[in-house]
């Protein structure tokens, strides 16, 4: 939703500035209403005398700097939200409004993966697009576990259940495995 609002605001601003600049042409100028601001054919958008008149007011410079600062902070907040929260939105499953939280699905997948024999710990991150989910599964294996057997059970059980849960969407998975190191016991 935020993307659409930002795009709409940028589109309206560009359309307004384009219409203003278009009105500088002599073919269009004669057809405009009397209240429309018409720039001269050889003038800039803000000329030097006009800018000097604005700077004479004590409120002009702080207002411009404050407005640009607020705009920059809003854009940075929006960008951080895009980078951080990309996979936290609920996944709509049906047109009637039934949805699945990606955090709940990721936690269920991690719990199910950690219960497999040979797995010490598991962590799952989910990102979703319009038609599919992308799961990154980090698995820490026990020292005596066989990676091929763990991968087979992970694919046959955990990922199969995730695919059933996100039914209209497909689930692609990348599995990263590492082995938990033996802890040496020290004697005194």
C-alpha positions as CSV (number, residue, x, y, z in Angstrom):
1,X,0.0,0.0,0.0
2,X,2.8,2.4,0.9
3,X,4.4,1.8,-2.5
4,X,1.2,2.7,-4.3
5,X,0.8,5.9,-2.2
6,X,4.4,7.0,-2.8
7,X,4.1,6.3,-6.6
8,X,0.8,8.2,-6.7
9,X,2.3,11.2,-5.0
10,X,5.3,11.2,-7.2
11,X,3.0,10.9,-10.3
12,X,0.8,13.8,-9.2
13,X,3.9,16.0,-8.6
14,X,5.4,15.2,-11.9
15,X,2.0,15.7,-13.7
16,X,1.5,19.1,-12.1
17,X,5.0,20.3,-12.9
18,X,4.7,18.9,-16.5
19,X,1.4,20.8,-17.0
20,X,2.9,24.0,-15.6
21,X,5.9,23.7,-18.0
22,X,3.6,22.8,-20.9
23,X,1.6,26.0,-20.3
24,X,4.7,28.0,-21.3
25,X,4.2,27.2,-25.0
26,X,2.3,29.7,-27.1
27,X,-0.1,27.1,-28.6
28,X,-1.3,26.1,-25.2
29,X,-1.2,29.5,-23.4
30,X,-4.2,31.0,-25.4
31,X,-6.5,28.1,-24.3
32,X,-5.8,28.2,-20.6
33,X,-8.2,29.7,-18.1
34,X,-7.5,33.2,-16.6
35,X,-6.6,31.8,-13.2
36,X,-3.9,29.4,-14.5
37,X,-0.3,30.5,-13.6
38,X,1.4,31.0,-16.9
39,X,5.2,31.3,-17.0
40,X,6.9,33.5,-19.6
41,X,8.4,31.8,-22.7
42,X,12.0,32.7,-21.6
43,X,11.7,32.5,-17.8
44,X,13.0,29.8,-15.5
45,X,10.8,28.0,-13.0
46,X,12.1,30.2,-10.2
47,X,14.0,33.2,-11.4
48,X,16.7,35.1,-9.4
49,X,14.6,38.1,-8.4
50,X,11.7,35.9,-7.3
51,X,14.1,33.8,-5.3
52,X,15.6,36.9,-3.7
53,X,12.1,38.1,-2.7
54,X,11.4,34.8,-1.1
55,X,14.7,34.9,0.8
56,X,13.8,38.3,2.2
57,X,11.2,36.6,4.3
58,X,12.6,35.1,7.5
59,X,10.4,32.0,7.4
60,X,11.5,30.9,3.9
61,X,14.8,29.2,4.5
62,X,13.8,27.4,7.7
63,X,10.5,26.3,6.1
64,X,12.3,24.9,3.0
65,X,14.9,23.1,5.1
66,X,12.3,21.7,7.5
67,X,10.2,20.5,4.7
68,X,13.1,18.8,2.9
69,X,14.2,17.2,6.2
70,X,10.8,15.8,6.9
71,X,10.5,14.5,3.3
72,X,14.0,12.9,3.6
73,X,13.1,11.3,7.0
74,X,9.8,9.9,5.5
75,X,11.5,8.5,2.5
76,X,14.2,6.9,4.7
77,X,11.5,5.4,7.0
78,X,9.7,4.0,4.0
79,X,12.9,2.5,2.6
80,X,13.7,0.9,6.0
81,X,10.2,-0.6,6.1
82,X,10.7,-2.0,2.6
83,X,14.1,-3.6,3.5
84,X,13.1,-4.8,6.9
85,X,9.5,-5.9,6.6
86,X,9.4,-7.5,3.2
87,X,8.5,-10.9,4.4
88,X,6.3,-10.0,7.4
89,X,3.1,-9.3,5.6
90,X,0.3,-12.0,5.7
91,X,-0.1,-14.2,2.7
92,X,-3.6,-14.1,1.3
93,X,-4.8,-17.6,0.6
94,X,-8.4,-17.1,-0.6
95,X,-10.3,-14.2,-2.0
96,X,-12.6,-14.3,1.1
97,X,-9.8,-12.8,3.3
98,X,-8.2,-16.0,4.8
99,X,-4.5,-15.3,5.2
100,X,-1.5,-16.9,6.8
101,X,1.1,-14.9,8.7
102,X,4.6,-15.6,7.4
103,X,6.1,-15.4,10.9
104,X,3.8,-18.2,12.1
105,X,4.6,-20.4,9.1
106,X,8.3,-19.8,9.5
107,X,8.2,-20.6,13.3
108,X,6.2,-23.8,12.5
109,X,8.7,-24.8,9.9
110,X,11.6,-24.2,12.2
111,X,10.0,-26.2,15.1
112,X,9.2,-29.1,12.7
113,X,12.7,-29.0,11.3
114,X,14.3,-29.0,14.7
115,X,12.3,-32.2,15.6
116,X,13.9,-34.2,12.8
117,X,16.5,-36.8,13.9
118,X,20.0,-35.5,13.5
119,X,19.0,-31.8,13.7
120,X,20.3,-29.8,16.7
121,X,18.7,-26.4,15.7
122,X,16.8,-24.9,12.8
123,X,15.9,-21.3,11.8
124,X,13.6,-20.4,8.9
125,X,13.2,-17.0,7.1
126,X,10.4,-16.5,4.7
127,X,10.0,-13.9,1.9
128,X,7.0,-13.9,-0.3
129,X,6.2,-12.4,-3.7
130,X,3.0,-12.4,-5.6
131,X,3.0,-16.1,-6.5
132,X,5.6,-17.9,-4.4
133,X,7.3,-18.1,-1.1
134,X,11.1,-18.2,-0.7
135,X,12.2,-20.1,2.4
136,X,15.8,-20.0,3.7
137,X,16.3,-22.9,6.1
138,X,19.4,-22.8,8.3
139,X,20.0,-26.2,9.9
140,X,22.6,-27.1,12.5
141,X,23.3,-30.8,12.4
142,X,24.4,-33.1,15.2
143,X,28.0,-34.3,14.8
144,X,26.9,-37.8,13.9
145,X,24.0,-36.9,11.5
146,X,24.0,-37.8,7.8
147,X,23.3,-34.6,5.7
148,X,21.6,-36.5,2.9
149,X,19.1,-38.3,5.2
150,X,18.3,-35.0,7.0
151,X,17.8,-33.2,3.7
152,X,15.5,-35.9,2.4
153,X,13.3,-35.9,5.5
154,X,13.3,-32.1,5.6
155,X,12.1,-32.0,2.0
156,X,9.6,-34.9,2.4
157,X,8.1,-33.7,5.7
158,X,8.7,-30.0,6.6
159,X,8.7,-28.5,3.1
160,X,5.8,-30.7,2.0
161,X,3.7,-29.5,4.9
162,X,4.7,-25.9,4.2
163,X,3.6,-26.3,0.5
164,X,0.3,-27.7,1.7
165,X,-0.2,-24.8,4.1
166,X,0.5,-22.1,1.5
167,X,-1.6,-24.0,-1.1
168,X,-2.1,-21.5,-3.9
169,X,1.5,-20.4,-3.7
170,X,4.6,-22.5,-4.4
171,X,7.3,-22.7,-1.8
172,X,11.0,-22.6,-3.0
173,X,13.6,-23.5,-0.4
174,X,17.3,-23.0,0.1
175,X,18.7,-25.2,2.8
176,X,22.0,-24.3,4.5
177,X,23.5,-27.0,6.7
178,X,26.4,-26.9,9.2
179,X,27.6,-29.2,11.8
180,X,27.6,-28.5,15.5
181,X,31.2,-28.7,16.7
182,X,32.2,-31.2,19.3
183,X,32.9,-29.6,22.6
184,X,36.1,-30.7,24.1
185,X,35.9,-31.6,27.7
186,X,38.6,-30.2,29.8
187,X,39.9,-32.1,32.8
188,X,41.6,-30.5,35.7
